């Protein structure tokens, strides 16, 4: 099916329909517009435009350019294989621009076909509110540990300015707010952002929303970043077995790493098409290599399943998504 889509795209290009020719590339993006809202000066403000290769051919993101110096874009991954994800990160330059700003980011894809996709960002960079540092950087935290980070929020213009509330949608994040200074039209607050010990493993990328008594824009976002590192990690994070003809098999390898030596007790999947070479050696190791074999059934199309690995560390079972495309023989 995906091969037919690719052939249709090539035919579209040859017939000269530029609009339709660009559409295949735009379909890979989850969104193409983002509004940053009202943000503080010197704050770290970024947005990821996520794209996913939904085709069989490899995708190459050749470049990205911005129409305005207020936004600097970057590519997280230039080559994307089938079902792999990447992103175009739009960085709002709050340290060198003020006021209402917007930019168009033009993404150029040159393989398997040429196409351009336009992404749009906008926002208002305030001059009266400053964060120091510009974001909450929690760093790497071991799973089961807590972490704290302090940020100073300064306001210039009115001694009556107040932070009424500070909340995150992440239930594992809380914040303490302390009024430090209030005189001569200047106000200063200390925020202590806390990530609790129950936060799940994975990347932390959230916003702390500050609500103020400002008569105009009352909400200001503060970026929170970090990573909760699990005791056991699996790579690759998602496993694409490839395009496999019905009745054929393919084998790939997982690398399972631990912070201390461990044993693999069991590997399971809710589909018997996936088979695993569980290590026969019971010796605890820091790294285990696990072969995964996929046996393509009679039905054709995409297969997507979850693989779970149980270890003797008594921690949360690592899991990953495994994909394959079964083709007619």
Buried (B, 14 or more C-beta within 10 A) or exposed (E): EBEEBBEEBEEBBEEEEEEEBBBBBBEBBEEBEBEBBBBBBBBBBBBBBBBBBBBBBEBEBEEBEBEBEBBBBEBEEEEBEBBBBBBBBBBBBBEEBEEEBBBBBBBBBEEBBEBBBEBBBBBBBBEBBBBEEBBBEBEEBEBBEEBEBEBBBBBBEBEEBBBEEBEBEBEBBBBEBEEEBBEEEBBBBBBBBBBEEEBEBEEBEBBBBBBBEBEEEEEBBBBBBBBBBBBBBBEEEBBBBBBBEBEEEBEBEBEBBBBEEBBBEEBEBEBEBBBBBEBEEEEBBEEBEBEBBBBBBEEBEEBEBEBBBBBEBEBBEBEBEBBBBBBEE
